[in-house]
Amino acid sequence: MKQSLQLRLGQQLTMTPQLQQAIRMLQLSTLELQMEVQQALDSNLMLEEGDEDESDWDDGQQEQSSDAEPEGGSDDAAEGGLDEVPDERPLESETIPDELPVDSVWDDIYDSPLPASSGSGSDEEYHFEQGDTSSESLREHLLWQMQMAQLSPTDRLIAESIIDAVGDNGMLATTLEDLLEGLQQEDPEIELDEVVAVLHTVQHFDPTGIAARDLRECLLLQCRALPETIPFRSEALQLLERHFDLLANRDYNQIKRQMKLDDEGLSQATRLIQGLDPRPGSRVSNSRTEYIVPDVFVRRHKGSWRVELNPEASPKLRINHHYAGLIRQMNSDESTTLKNHLQEARWFLKSLQSRNDTLLRVATSIVEHQRDFLELGEVGMKPMILHDIAEELGMHESTISRTTTRKYMHTPRGIFELKYFFSSHVGTSSGGEASSTAIRAMIKQLIADEAPNKPLSDNKIAQQLSEQGINIARRTVAKYREAMGIAPSSERKRLA
């Protein structure tokens, strides 16, 4: 091979650490941002929490303006001190661009934006962060009742094994044969009859219907526990004991013939069964409640929609004037650490401001596009994709994606993730487009208004939507219906 020299011209984007920080902060959720801010406060002595009546960003801007005007007086030690920082001017000239040039590589790098825990918190602080962990689990609730019951040591062993096999929904997650096989490894004399007897004891624990082997047994346990004075209790018991398969298939005509019931009697019996709990274990759960803190508020003011950032979610930070003023009193070698902290603090404030500005711009644009949704509900949702907002704001789609991920908007109709307002579209007979979210709402409304004894099929729903000018196939209706968790017409049939 012959060696040669070649000269090529090209452009390459350099990702500075400051720009990387701005990109990472843009995709943080509110909780993660608060943790990031707390970590910055702990590690950077130049940052401090601002007062509620002071603007977080004004403090940073005042620091910047004081650097550019060294003749502004010596009353404030911070102003005189910042003027003597030799590398301040390049920092002032460098700004974060409106468009953050990021590709998918950065998605891979920042998949886990949460900072590592320092491990310095106490156990009480950990439990506070994790939420209330004092609630009793289903297993603990059942074990407590087992301790109160008068059981022999062998029966206690069997009961504990049964309780361990109860799932979160309250149903028995394994067969009695498998339980017996495991128990015989500890006590070979245990027989299946003993396991069944102890199972019946556990099934009388609270909540009613616990440790059932299937749905039929779960409903039977609850129905038997009802007072005998409850109307149609005996009919409901007979339905569950003898005609459960017919009830599951909604074969009401066959049930009426075999039980000699009229429509009113069958309707009352099935209504009693429908009032039972198919997941009794969910009533005793130790799952902690997760609360969503909205990032933006949308309010109607004088006929127009106003978008505002949530002040509780926006951190209040500023430059510490005292430490910044110490730079002037030190020589260049001693003030290096303070200068680095000051530079990092200013870039942190710039990144926060860039994040808030971008979030507000994107949220405002979304509200402008989805005014009909705010006024009419889901049926007013317009089709919109990330490219529409990106083109309007002059940003890249990746920036819009990061801004709308795990960010929430509080509206008069509820709290929604910003990504909720983006949806695909379906063509209409007039040449326009309809949002898939609006079509789902229309399908849901059609099913809600259908006759109970004659539910609409997917094909019939598609025909009715076509009459309203929306061209949609039957399989698309089925896909939307299944996504909303709505059963097919054969399973929705019920007595009038």
Residue, then its C-alpha position, 0 to 999 in steps of 0.5 A: m500500500k502506498q502512504s499518502l497525506q490527505l486534507r479533509l474539511g469537516q464539522q464536528l460537534t463537541m459535547t462540553p461537560q456543561l452541555q452534557q449537564a444541561i442535557r441530563m437535567l432536561q430529562l430528569s423527573t421532578l423527584e430526580l431533579q430535587m435529588e440532583v439539586q440536593q447533591a449539588l448543594d452538598s458538594n458545592l459551597m457556592l450554591e445556597e437555597g434562595d428565599e421564597d421572595e427572591s428569584d432564583w435566577d435573578d441572583g445568578q444574573q446579578e452575579q453575572s452583571s456584576d462581573a461585567e461592571p468592575e466599577g460598580g462599587s465596593d459595597d458588595a464584597a461579592e461584586g469586587g471579588l468576582d471581578e478578579v476571577p481570571d477565567e470568568r469572561p470565557l464563561e460569560s461568553e459561552t451560553i447554552p443553545d436553545e437546541l440541545p444537539v443530542d443523538s440516541v447515544w446520549d440516551d444510552i449514557y443517561d438511562s439511569p440519571l439518578p445519582a448514587s446514594s451517599g449512604s450517609g442518611s440514617d435509617e429514619e431518613y431512608h424510611f421517610e424517602q421510601g414512604d410509609t413502611s409501617s403498613e401490614s402486609l397480607r402475609e403478616h395479617l394472616l400469620w397474626q390470625m394463625q397465631m391467635a388460632q388454636l392450632s397444633p404444631t403440625d397444623r401451624l406448620i401446614a398453615e404457615s406453608i399455605i399462607d406463604a403460597v397465597g399471592d398478593n391477590g389472595m388466591l392460592a398460587t400453588t396446588l395442595e399436592d405441591l404443598l404436601e410434597g414440600l411439607q412431607q420433606e419436614d414431616p413425612e407423616i403429613e397427609l393430604d386430608e390434613v392439608v385440606a382441613v387446615l386450608h379450610t381453617v385458613q379460608h375462614f381468616d380475614p379477608t373473606g375469600i382468602a386462600a381460594r384455589d380458584l375464582r369460583e371457590c373465592l366467590l363461594l367463600q364470600c357468598r356463604a359468609l353473607p347473612e342468610t337474610i340477604p335477598f337472593r343469597s340462595e340463588a347466588l349460591q346455587l349459581l356458583e355451585r352448580h352453574f358457574d360455567l354457564l354464568a361465565n359463558r353468559d348463557y342466561n337462557q340455559i340458566k333460567r331454564q335449569m333454575k326456573l328463574d325469571d329475568e328479575g330473579l336472575s338479574q338480582a342473583t348475578r348482581l349480588i355475585q358481581g358485588l363480591d371481590p375477586r381479589p380479596g388480598s388487595r384489601v390488605s396490601n403494603s404497597r406505598t402510594e406514589y404521588i405525582v408532583p405536576d411540573v406545570f399548571v394549566r388554568r383558564h384565565k379570562g377566556s384563555w389558557r395560562v401555563e405556569l411552572n409549578p413553583e414547588a417543583s422549581p428549586k430555589l438556588r442562588i450564588n453564595h455572596h459571602y464565599a464568592g467575595l472571598i476570592r478577591q482576598m486570596n491569591s490565585d493558588e488559594s482561590t482555585t477551588l473557589k473559582n472552580h466551585l463558582q464556575e460549576a455553580r453558575w453552569f448549574l444555574k444556567s442548566l436549571q434555567s434552560r430546563n425550565d425555559t424549555l419545559l415552559r415553551v414545550a408545555t405552552s405549545i402543547v396547550e395551544h395545540q390541544r385547546d379542544f381537549l381542555e374544553l371538550g375532553e378526550v373526544g377533542m384531542k387532536p392528532m399530534i406528534l413530536h415533530d409538530i412541536a419540534e418544528e414549531l419551536g425550532m428544536h430537535e425531536s430528541t429534545i422534545s422527547r426528553t422534555t415530555t418524558r416523566k413530566y406532568m401537567h395539571t389541568p382542570r381535567g386531571i394530571f397527565e404526562l406530557k407524552y399523553f397529548f401525542s398520538s397517532h391519527v386516523g383519516t376521515s371521510s372529509g380528508g382530515e385527521a382524527s386522533s387515536t385518543a379521541i377515537r378511543a374515547m368515542i369507542k368507549q362512549l359507544i360501548a357505554d351507551e349500548a344495550p346491555n342484552k345486545p352489545l355492539s360488535d367490533n364491526k358494528i362499532a366500526q360502521q357507526l364510526s364510519e357514519q360519523g366520518i371516521n374511516i377505521a377498520r374492525r381490527t383497529v377497533a378491536k386493538y383500541r378496545e383491548a388497549m382500554g381493557i374492554a371485553p369483547s361483545s360476547e363477554r359484555k352481554r348481560l341482562a337488561 
